[in-house]
């Protein structure tokens, strides 16, 4: 069985999960522990970032490389359109989504987490001890802003990212007004990239991610509560309903990502 080494809330991991579900491929999620687990990932793949896909003896890192591998190895339900123009648009939009939505939404999310204590703690995993939740919620916003400024998430950069996302969401909404998908009449890699990378703007409402039920459907204030982008989020909800496999209805350990265990 395919093995996906991931973070549950990684946008790029969600992009790959979308593709795996669309193609109807069975896979096992293996949650990587930040730090120690990433050292093991490095030993396996030569780099520390997730997602990493293992298919037998073949190991592929980077969400785009994984998508291209899956399309070659499992060509049924292709990800790339056949027409030269559509193919070019698909590849260009996928790359744009990685570098635009993928980067800017993380900055905007950080800004939202620094400003709202309950929003911040709601993103912690289900099994987080109450004491740790209390400690995380008690961190002063000023300290988080100072820490963010040290890694390129200053207040100005967060505002710029959020303003740019508004333009991105408006553009995507306009494209989708008269089209069921971003390019043509069937889904392609661009659709799954944009949908997957947007999860930190707004988490899906349904049971698709192993996150607390209280946080499902929540997202960045000023983006998720604006009617201007309703077309986009309605389209994304439809993609989830049509192509993503929900978690098992009963929450058990078997439905959660397995902890990393690399031979």
Secondary structure, DSSP 4 states (H G I P E B T S, - for coil): -EEEEE-TT-HHHHHHHHHHHHTT--EEEEEPPTTHHHHHHHHHHSS-PSPEEEETTEEEESHHHHHHHHHHHS-SS-SS-SSHHHHHHHHHHHHHHHHTHHHHHHHHHHHHHHH-HHHHHHTS-TT--HHHHHHHHHS-HHHHHHHHHHTT--HHHHHHHHHHHHHHHHHHHHHHTT-SSSSTTS--HHHHHHHHHGGGTB--SSTTSSS-GGGTT-B-TTTTT-GGGHHHHHHHHHHHHHHPPPPPSS--GGGSPEEP---
